[in-house]
Amino acid sequence: MSTQEQSAATATSEPRSPDVVVVGAGTAGCYAAATVAREGYDVVVLERKTETEAGHIACGDALKGADAFPEAIPKSKLEPAFTNTGVDHGRFEIPQEDTVLEIPVPGELAVIDRWEYGRRIIEGAEDTGVEFRYDTVVKNVRQADDGRVTGVDTIRKGDPVTYEADIVIDAAGSLSVLQDNVDFSDSTFDTNVNYSHFCSAYREIVRVEEPVEWDDALVFKPTERAAGYLWYFPRTDTEINAGLGFQMTEEPMKLVADLKKDLENRAEFEGAKVEDKLGAALPTRRPYDSAVHPGYMAVGDAAGHVNPTTGGGIAGAAYGGKYAADQAIEALETGDFSEATFWEYNERVMEHFGARYAALDVYNILSTAIDVDDLMGLLAAMPGDKLAEALYSGSTDIGLKLKLESLIKSRGHWGTIWNLYQTKRCADDLLAHYEQYPTSPEGLAGWQDRRDELMENVYETTGAEPKY
Ligand SMILES: Cc1cc2nc3c(=O)[nH]c(=O)nc-3n(C[C@H](O)[C@H](O)[C@H](O)COP(=O)(O)OP(=O)(O)OC[C@H]3O[C@@H](n4cnc5c(N)ncnc54)[C@H](O)[C@@H]3O)c2cc1C
């Protein structure tokens, strides 16, 4: 189909049968689509938003590790959206202890204009030949008698439109509606997902009158109630992304009111103007054990590819999109759309970041059971670089001298330290087990049994309610 014919089809809600249908024009969808299209295949991205609104996504706007992003969309395409590349550390405000911790953040870090970034990745995918269809809400998933996914049913401006495809890539974000509609009974696809694995979050873009002093830092602060935090991320020294979130296991917070209250108490926000408001859910859990099913793969938030302690999910979405696309290409080349062909996608996710995120989730679980004031007191006594290491690697090693210094400073929190130490051992065991992730779908059940035993230890050690 020529480009003109394609644009006509976009305008007329005409059905299409491309090689690959990608649902969602976010980071995961754009990277997946661009990767497949670069190999010359016909790819259509379906997006429920309008063309103007596409790419406008609730986010803290902190982007980590963009220097090593997949190449399907050139980095030079994204860079103009990086409004602050001078950020190099986290600033943790701990009001309970009257302390501010300055903690270095390893790797490249930028605060971005998220909508501009969203538009640019769409453009980057379009440059590779991907067709985008906006105002198109995916309602249902088509499945053959043998269970293979064969396409999706959508509604565009009131009209039903069907798309048949060899592969459907689900990049529809948190709580993807597609997964409610697929019968996964004959595949390994992980259906052990519930609302308590998500965080509810909200952010405002706020323009301040005077430049803030902390424009080189990501500012974090615990919320008054457990398992949540507030953030202030400087897009520039006068444009701040201010937001907060809480784990949905907790009593719901009044996000808008709680943010307003904190903003009112900060001198730097006096006279500030709110330019934009958005909220959404994000997965703060381990990645899906398997995100594949015949003819179908889930990527990004739709497969739990978010760091569960920081809520950072842009990088996981970009890589998840690329790895799934590589297997889609293999399937298109061989004509085999089975789980076995897609399996390497699961393996690459686990190897790159999935194992680490699963280990970090152990600390998330701990945070639902621990006294927050106690934890904050302890954090205030810990060496910053070691905290940073723990936050990003899922594990850390503290030398003897530092251990002793920390121990002396942290008198009064020794019970919590013991608890943390035991929890770290559980997280390390889990990390080691994820490094043995199976090489084929047949190995998954046995691997899950052992993993579930390790999770029993986590619940026993932390005293937390079982999460999965
Ligand atoms: C408030 C908040 C703050 C965050 N802060 C950060 C941060 O600072 N840094 C970071 O790295 N990550 C952050 N994250 C997480 C990050 O935004 C996500 O992990 C990332 O956007 C996931 O990308 P995705 O492509 O998987 O999904 P999304 O970006 O959510 O894209 C999904 C797309 O699918 C479309 N869609 C959904 N359903 C349908 C349907 N039925 N039919 C058609 N289209 C559909 C949506 O409209 C959307 O465009 C934050 C998340 C939230 C909610």
The ligand as a Tripos MOL2 file, in Angstrom:
@<TRIPOS>MOLECULE
LIG
   53    58     1     0     0
SMALL
NO_CHARGES

@<TRIPOS>ATOM
      1 C1          2.5870    9.6100   37.4000 C.3       1 LIG1
      2 C2          3.6660    8.7290   36.8150 C.ar      1 LIG1
      3 C3          4.9970    9.1020   36.9200 C.ar      1 LIG1
      4 C4          6.0130    8.3420   36.2990 C.ar      1 LIG1
      5 N1          7.2900    8.7840   36.3240 N.ar      1 LIG1
      6 C5          8.2530    8.1630   35.6160 C.ar      1 LIG1
      7 C6          9.5550    8.7230   35.4890 C.ar      1 LIG1
      8 O1          9.8520    9.8020   36.0010 O.2       1 LIG1
      9 N2         10.4720    8.0360   34.7630 N.ar      1 LIG1
     10 C7         10.1840    6.8580   34.1460 C.ar      1 LIG1
     11 O2         11.0790    6.2610   33.4940 O.2       1 LIG1
     12 N3          8.9520    6.3100   34.2420 N.ar      1 LIG1
     13 C8          7.9680    6.9460   34.9360 C.ar      1 LIG1
     14 N4          6.7030    6.4250   34.9840 N.ar      1 LIG1
     15 C9          6.4250    5.1580   34.3060 C.3       1 LIG1
     16 C10         6.4030    5.3480   32.7960 C.3       1 LIG1
     17 O3          5.5900    6.4590   32.4510 O.3       1 LIG1
     18 C11         5.8520    4.0910   32.1220 C.3       1 LIG1
     19 O4          6.5290    2.9680   32.6420 O.3       1 LIG1
     20 C12         6.0420    4.1440   30.5980 C.3       1 LIG1
     21 O5          5.3650    5.2370   30.0610 O.3       1 LIG1
     22 C13         5.4990    2.8600   29.9990 C.3       1 LIG1
     23 O6          5.4480    2.9410   28.6190 O.3       1 LIG1
     24 P1          4.4320    2.0170   27.8100 P.3       1 LIG1
     25 O7          4.7060    2.2960   26.3870 O.co2     1 LIG1
     26 O8          4.5090    0.6330   28.3000 O.co2     1 LIG1
     27 O9          2.9780    2.5230   28.2140 O.3       1 LIG1
     28 P2          2.3150    3.9660   28.0320 P.3       1 LIG1
     29 O10         3.3330    5.0110   27.9380 O.co2     1 LIG1
     30 O11         1.2790    4.0600   29.1000 O.co2     1 LIG1
     31 O12         1.5830    3.8670   26.6140 O.3       1 LIG1
     32 C14         0.4300    3.1090   26.4140 C.3       1 LIG1
     33 C15        -0.3330    3.6830   25.2440 C.3       1 LIG1
     34 O13        -1.4030    2.7920   24.9140 O.3       1 LIG1
     35 C16        -2.5770    3.5330   24.6440 C.3       1 LIG1
     36 N5         -3.7130    2.6380   24.9090 N.ar      1 LIG1
     37 C17        -4.0920    2.1040   26.0960 C.ar      1 LIG1
     38 N6         -5.1770    1.3250   25.9560 N.ar      1 LIG1
     39 C18        -5.4940    1.3530   24.6480 C.ar      1 LIG1
     40 C19        -6.5400    0.7480   23.8750 C.ar      1 LIG1
     41 N7         -7.4500   -0.0660   24.4390 N.pl3     1 LIG1
     42 N8         -6.5860    1.0090   22.5420 N.ar      1 LIG1
     43 C20        -5.6730    1.8170   21.9600 C.ar      1 LIG1
     44 N9         -4.6630    2.4280   22.6290 N.ar      1 LIG1
     45 C21        -4.5790    2.1920   23.9620 C.ar      1 LIG1
     46 C22        -2.4820    4.6930   25.6150 C.3       1 LIG1
     47 O14        -3.3040    5.7750   25.2190 O.3       1 LIG1
     48 C23        -0.9860    5.0200   25.5510 C.3       1 LIG1
     49 O15        -0.6980    5.9440   24.5290 O.3       1 LIG1
     50 C24         5.6690    7.1460   35.6210 C.ar      1 LIG1
     51 C25         4.3330    6.7390   35.5380 C.ar      1 LIG1
     52 C26         3.3320    7.5130   36.1340 C.ar      1 LIG1
     53 C27         1.8920    7.0610   36.0310 C.3       1 LIG1
@<TRIPOS>BOND
     1     1     2 1
     2     2     3 ar
     3     2    52 ar
     4     3     4 ar
     5     4     5 ar
     6     4    50 ar
     7     5     6 ar
     8     6     7 ar
     9     6    13 1
    10     7     8 2
    11     7     9 ar
    12     9    10 ar
    13    10    11 2
    14    10    12 ar
    15    12    13 ar
    16    13    14 ar
    17    14    15 1
    18    14    50 ar
    19    15    16 1
    20    16    17 1
    21    16    18 1
    22    18    19 1
    23    18    20 1
    24    20    21 1
    25    20    22 1
    26    22    23 1
    27    23    24 1
    28    24    25 2
    29    24    26 1
    30    24    27 1
    31    27    28 1
    32    28    29 2
    33    28    30 1
    34    28    31 1
    35    31    32 1
    36    32    33 1
    37    33    34 1
    38    33    48 1
    39    34    35 1
    40    35    36 1
    41    35    46 1
    42    36    37 ar
    43    36    45 ar
    44    37    38 ar
    45    38    39 ar
    46    39    40 ar
    47    39    45 ar
    48    40    41 1
    49    40    42 ar
    50    42    43 ar
    51    43    44 ar
    52    44    45 ar
    53    46    47 1
    54    46    48 1
    55    48    49 1
    56    50    51 ar
    57    51    52 ar
    58    52    53 1
@<TRIPOS>SUBSTRUCTURE
     1 LIG1         1 GROUP 0 **** ****
